[in-house]
């Protein structure tokens, strides 16, 4: 495999060095969820589901400092059947946690601000089939699912995994959209996620002692071309966020009361706000500003 790439510039699948595998993008597959999408690139396929909740549903982070919460959560599942393994389905391992975090980091830059979109957002990426960079497929699927859910994101995000094969001298090749076998026998897995305007997430694994800036520059330029190609394919499925959130998603209404009336709204021991909640079948949150 390495000799074929270095000497003949030929990949095992017959693709050119810069060619992306066939793409397929679908949105709104699951009728009852708040948002869903299916992204397929070659033999890699990811289904991402979006769920919206009130601000009370934010994840609480237990740390040693002040209590913190997180409004955007991305979970990534990689079951054994996705790459032909027989193993139990249990708690997520380090790889799943790491991939989930990379996707989450890559999408944070394009999310609306709290004030504009006061929801807690949870994404779950389910890997259905795997042969090369399910994390970058999860970036694409998540971006599509966010738009399908009617979340006003700034721009679509796509991801691509780049590979590298180097000989003992100066000869090297940079590969676009590596497959599982090229990741296994190659020298690098360089994941790049971003929009048409720039990069939002990076991660590199390498088996070499170091990589020159020339290789990094070539990789990033090649990744940009692939990213724009994938974004074009995604735009054909959905090119902007839906005008409204799903009719199954919770509706958020915002009003402000004077600060000196907050106590009256809450009532003694929370009695008033509880009765409003029970009578209207809603969740009522009030903060220190009276919102």
PAFIPA-460976 format. One record per residue: x, y, z of N, C-alpha, C in turn. Coordinates in steps of 0.1 Angstrom, whole numbers, plus 5000, padded with zeros to 4 digits. Example, Ala and Ser with C-alpha at 12.3 -4.5 7.8 and 13.67 -1.06 7.14 Angstrom:
PAFIPA-460976
513249435078512349555078513249675078;512849785071513749895071512950005079;
***
This chain:
PAFIPA-460976
500849885000500050005000500950135000;501950135008502850245009503650264997;504150154991504950164979504050214967;502850164966501950204956501650354957;501550414969501250554970502550634967;503650594972504850674971505450674956;505450554950506050534937505050564925;503850514927502850524916501750624918;501750684930500750784934499350724932;499250594936497950514933497450464947;496150494949495450444961494850304959;494650234970494150094970492750094964;491950204966490550214961490450264947;491650304941491650354927491350504927;491150574938490850714939492150794936;492050914932493151004931493551054945;494751114947495151154961494251254967;493551334959492751444965491251414964;490851294960489451264957488751224970;487551284972486651244983485751134979;485451044988484650924984483150974982;482350894975480950944972480250984985;479451094984478751154995477251144994;476651135005475151135006474751205018;473751295017473351375029471751375029;471251345040469751345042469451415055;468251485055467851545068466351515070;465951525083464551505086464051355084;465051265087464651125085463651075096;463951115108463151075119462051175122;460751135121459651235121459451295135;459751225146459351265159460451335167;461751335162462851405169462751555165;463551635173463551775170464451805158;465351725154466151735142466951605140;467151575127467951445125468551455111;469651385109470351385096471151255095;471451215083472251095080473351145070;474551125074475651165065476451045061;476651015048477450895044478550945035;479750895038480950925029481650785027;481550735015482050595013481350495022;482150425030481550325039481450375053;481650505055481450565068480050635068;479250605078477950655079477550695094;477050815095476650865109475250925109;474450885119473150945121473251035133;472851165132472951255143471551305146;471151305159469851345164470051465173;469151565171469251695179468051695188;468251725201467151745211467351885217;466251955218466252085225465552075238;466052155248465452155261465552295267;464852315278464852445285466252475291;466552595295467852625301468052545314;466952505320467152425333467752285330;467752245317468352115314469852115311;470452235313471952245311472652135319;473752085314474551985321475352055332;475252005344475952065355477351995356;478452075356479752025357480252025371;480651915376481251905390482751935390;483152045395484552075396484852115410;486152165412486552205425486252355427;485952425416485752575417484252595418;483852715412482352745412481652655403;480352635406479452545399479252595384;479552515375479452555361478452465353;477852525343476952445335477252455320;476752365312477052355298475752345290;475552435281474252435273474352355260;475552325255475752255243476452125246;475852015243476451885246476451795233;477551735230477551635219478051505224;477251405222477651265226477851185213;478851095213479251015202479350865206;478550785198478550645201479150565189;480050465193480650385182480550245186;479350185183479150045186479949945178;480149825183481049735176480549695162;479249685160478749645147479149745136;479449865139479749965129481049935121;481949855127483149815120483349665121;482249595122482249445121482849375133;482849435145483349375157482249315165;482449215173481549165183482049205196;481349295202481749335216480549395223;480549405236479449455243479249605241;477949655242477749795242477649835257;478549925261478549965275478750115275;479450165286479750305287480750345277;480750475273481750525263483150515267;484050475258485450465261486150595259;487550595260488250715258488150775244;488150675235488050715221486750785218;485650735223484350795221484250925227;484750945240484751065247485551175239;486751135234487651225227487051265214;486451175206485851215194484651305196;483851275206482651355210483051495213;484151505221484751645225485251715213;485951645203486451715191485251775183;484251695181483051745173482451865180;482251855194481651955201482452085200;483752075201484652195200484552255185;484452165176484352215162483052285158;482052265166480752325163480352445172;481152465183480752565193480852705186;481752725177481952865171480752905163;479952815158478852855149477452855156;477452825169476152825176475652965179;474352985180473853125183474153155198;474153275202474353315216473153275224;473353265237472253235247471153325246;471453455245470353555244469453545232;470053505221469253485208468553355208;469053255214468453115213468653055227;467653085236467853035250467452885252;468052795245467752655247469052575251;468852465257469952365259469852275247;471052255240471152175228471952045230;471351935227472051805229472051735215;473251695211473451615198473951475202;473351375196473851235197474251185183;475551155181475951095168476050945170;475350875162475350725162476150675150;477250615152478050565140477350435136;476950425123476250315118477250225111;478250285104479250215096480450295096;481650225097482850295099483950245089;484550335082485850305074486550435072;487050495083487850615081487050735086;487550805096487050925102485550945104;485050865114483750885118483551015126;484651065132484451195139484151315129;484851315118484651425108483251405101;482851275100481451255094480451305105;480751285118479851335128479751485128;480851555125480751705123479751745112;479851675101478951705090477551675093;477351555099475951505103475351605113;476251645123475751735134475351875128;476151925119475852055113474452045105;474251935098472951915091471751905100;472051825111470951805121470551935128;471552025132471352145138470452235129;470752235116469852315107468452255105;468452125105467052065104466252095117;466852115128466152145140465752285141;466152365132465752515132466652595141;467852545144468752625153469552725143;469452855146470052945137471552955138;472252855132473652855132474252955122;475452995125476053105117476453055103;476952935102477352875089477452715091;477352645080477552505080478952465083;479152355089480552305092480752165086;481852145080482252015075483551975080;483851845080485151795084485751695075;487051685074487751585066488951535073;489351415070490551355076491551335065;492751395068493851385058494951295063;495551225053496651125057497951165051;498951085054500351115049501150985049;501950965038502850855038504250915034;505250885041506550945039507550825038;508550845029509650735028510850785036;511950715035513150755043513750885038;513450925026514051055020513051165021;512951245010512051365010510751335003;510551204998509351174991508151155000;507051224998505851205006504651234998;503451175002502151214996501151245007;500351345004499251385013497951325008;497151255016495951195011494751265016;493751285008492451345012491451235015;490751255026489651155030490151015031;490950985041491550855043490550755047;490750635042489950515046490650445058;489950355064490450285076491850225073;492050155062493250085059494450185057;494050305051495150405049495550475062;494550485071494850535085495750435092;495550305090496250195097497750195092;497950195079499250185073499950315070;499250425072499850555069500550615081;501050735080501850795090501150905098;499950945093499251055100497751055098;497051105108495651125107495351265111;495151355102495051495105493651545102;492851565113491451595111491251745111;490551795101490351945099488851965097;488252045106486852085105486752235104;485752285096485552425095484452465085;484252595083483252655075483952695062;483152765053483752825041484752935045;484552995057485453105061486653065069;486752945075487952915082487752785090;488852755098488852635105488252645119;487552555124486952555137487452445146;488052345141488552235149489752165142;490752125150491852045145492251935154;492751825149493351725157494251645148;495451615153496451535145496951425154;496951305148497651185153498851155143;500051135148501051095139501950985145;502550905136503450805140504950845138;505050965132506451025130506951105142;508251135142508751215153508451365151;508151405139507751545136507251555122;506551665119506051695105506551835102;507051855090507551985086506352085083;506652215084505552315081505152305066;505952265058505652245043504452145042;504652025050503551925049502251975056;502452045067501252105073500552195064;501252285057500652385048499952315036;500552215031499952135019498752065024;498752005036497651935042496452025044;496652145050495552235052494952295040;495752315029495252365017494452255010;494952135010494252025004492851995012;492952015025491751985033490752095031;491152215028490152325025489452295012;490152245002489452214989488352104992;488752005000487851895003486651945011;486952035020485852085029484852165021;485252245012484352325003483552224994;484152114990483452024982482351954990;482651915002481651855011480551955014;480952075017479852175021478952195009;479452194997478552204985477452084985;477951964988477051844989476051865000;476451915011475551935023474552045020;474952145012474052255009472852205000;473152104992472052044983470951984992;471351935004470351865013469651975020;470352075026469752185033470752295034;470452415029471452525028471352625038;470252625047470152715058469252655069;469252705081468452655092466952675089;466152585093464752595091464252715098;463252785093462752915099462252895114;461752775117461252755131461752625136;461752615150462152485156460952385153;461252255155460252155153459052175162;457852135157456652155165456652065177;457551965177457651875189458651935199;459352035196460352095205459652185215;460252205227459652305236459652445230;458652525233458552665229459052755240;459852855237460352945247459753075245;459253135256458653265256459453345267;459753475264460553545273459853685277;459753715290459253845294460053885306;460054015309460854065320459954135331;460154105343459354175354460354265361;459854375368460754455376461554375386;462754415389463554335399462954325413;462254435416461654435430460354355431;459954295419458754205419459154055418;460454025417460853885415460353805427;460453865439460053785451458553755450;457753845445456353825444455953715434;456753705423456553605413456853465419;457953455427458353335433457453295444;457053395453456153365464456853305476;456153295487456753235499457153095497;458453055498458852915497458652865482;458452955473458252915459456852875455;455952915464454552875463453852925450;454053055447453453125436453953065423;455253055421455853005408455452865406;455352785417454852645416453452635411;452552725416451152715412451052765397;451852855393451852895379452252785370;453252715374453752595367452752485366;452052455377451052345377449852385368;449452515369448252565362448452565347;449652615343449952635328450652515322;451052415330451752305325453052345317;453752445322454952495316456052495327;457352515322458452535331458752685332;458752735344459052885345460352905352;461352965345462653005351462653155352;463153205363463353345365464753375370;465453465364466853495369466953625376;468053665381468253785389467953915382;467953915369467554035362466054055360;465353955364463853955362463353895349;464253835341463953775329463353635332;
***
